[in-house]
Amino acid sequence: VTTATARQETTPLTVARIDLNAFAGNIKHLLRFIGSDVRLMAVVKADAYGHGAAALGKVAQDAGASHLAVYTLAEAVALRNADIDGPVVVLGPILPTDAPVVVARSITPCIATLPLAQSLSSASQSRGTTVPYHLEIDTGLTRYGIMPNEVEEFCLALERLPGLEREGLFTHFASADEEPVDTTRTQFSIFRDVADRLAAIGMTFPIHHVCASAAALNFPEMHLDMVRCGICLYGYYPTTQVVHTVEVHPVMTLTSQIARVRTVPVGTGVSYGHEWTADRPSTIGLVPIGYADGLPRQVQGNGKFLVRGFRAPILGRIAMDQIMIDLTDIPDAAPGDEVVILGQSGADYIWADEIGAWAGTISYDILSGISARVPRVYAPGGNCAGGPRARSGSSKDR
Ligand SMILES: Cc1ncc(COP(=O)(O)O)c(C=O)c1O
């Protein structure tokens, strides 16, 4: 509250603008691609990949997402506290002691342990209600979910507990965003086999879902009843190996401004450790964004941001709160000029996958890493909805 109040009294220099029209547009394009028989679970975990889950969750529902997904129970409760109704699925583990919260706030858990199932059952009994749940099958990601050879026994145990209602059966792919496709096809067939085996003993689930963004775009035959997408809704293709079957536009732009301009003589060391030293008389600009805002230190050396349509290289180390950039070749650069970190300036643009490549990481990491210090400003449109398509990153690991 204190930070929010302080923000209202001040003017930020570094701002993330969130284009709600671009977000809704990405959802509409995806919905058109998957067709009316397939539902969309909009993944808004990690504060909607840094965009703001409360605002984007609402827009996602209005645009046609039937479910929202988060990772932690606290994220789900935060959505409820923001007056978001409708199904909210918690993809991650939940402690059995939190079962009453799940039931009281009508949250949809993924059940992976019997103690959680038992607590949910008792909590639902004492409130006289039922808990819809999703079940993850670990078909090869080796991360979370029930093993295929244990699923029947686990499900039979769940069936004995009153108050639990089967809703979703799902799995998550390890490499749907890269060649070869064999791993994905194998995981898919293991999943189909599990679903068939469960159906054979009378345990059917109304919603089967296996596709995150990469598989949703690459493997339409795997859409089943629902797709579970995050990154493409925010305007990015997961990797270069994902086909552009759906047109998407980046939702977040991130800008700062030049706060100070100095000219320095040859030999001047800049920023901590003097890793960069001027080899010509140089004009340097201070930009108030640093690693505490989510700009990874690993970007230094490669990173360049846009000023007046030109790329201004970062000079030396990235500090917690600020960077220095080289303005020597940018005519008339002056204090107050916009610095585009994510977005378009003139004919050029930088998106999170390019920053990710500079830092040896992926767009997901860059977007979700933009810290709480950077205010999010929500606009119904106009930031980058008409801008160029996001380029794709090179690897995924989240
Ligand atoms: C289980 C699960 N489903 C769906 C997603 C969404 O993935 P993407 O952002 O690639 O669409 C994630 C994200 O990591 C996930 O962990």
The ligand as an SDF file (V2000), in Angstrom:
LIG
                    3D

 16 16  0  0  0  0  0  0  0  0999 V2000
    2.2620  -27.0350  -16.5840 C   0  0  0  0  0  0  0  0  0  0  0  0
    2.3660  -25.8390  -17.4930 C   0  0  0  0  0  0  0  0  0  0  0  0
    1.4160  -25.6580  -18.4170 N   0  0  0  0  0  0  0  0  0  0  0  0
    1.4520  -24.6120  -19.2730 C   0  0  0  0  0  0  0  0  0  0  0  0
    2.4800  -23.6840  -19.2200 C   0  0  0  0  0  0  0  0  0  0  0  0
    2.4950  -22.5550  -20.2070 C   0  0  0  0  0  0  0  0  0  0  0  0
    3.6020  -22.6580  -21.0580 O   0  0  0  0  0  0  0  0  0  0  0  0
    3.8120  -21.6270  -22.2550 P   0  0  0  0  0  0  0  0  0  0  0  0
    4.0720  -20.3160  -21.6130 O   0  0  0  0  0  0  0  0  0  0  0  0
    4.9930  -22.1480  -22.9900 O   0  0  0  0  0  0  0  0  0  0  0  0
    2.5610  -21.6130  -23.0350 O   0  0  0  0  0  0  0  0  0  0  0  0
    3.4980  -23.8420  -18.2810 C   0  0  0  0  0  0  0  0  0  0  0  0
    4.5940  -22.8720  -18.2380 C   0  0  0  0  0  0  0  0  0  0  0  0
    5.6920  -23.0790  -17.8930 O   0  0  0  0  0  0  0  0  0  0  0  0
    3.4370  -24.9490  -17.3890 C   0  0  0  0  0  0  0  0  0  0  0  0
    4.3940  -25.1430  -16.4690 O   0  0  0  0  0  0  0  0  0  0  0  0
  1  2  1  0
  2  3  1  0
  2 15  2  0
  3  4  2  0
  4  5  1  0
  5  6  1  0
  5 12  2  0
  6  7  1  0
  7  8  1  0
  8  9  2  0
  8 10  1  0
  8 11  1  0
 12 13  1  0
 12 15  1  0
 13 14  2  0
 15 16  1  0
M  END
$$$$
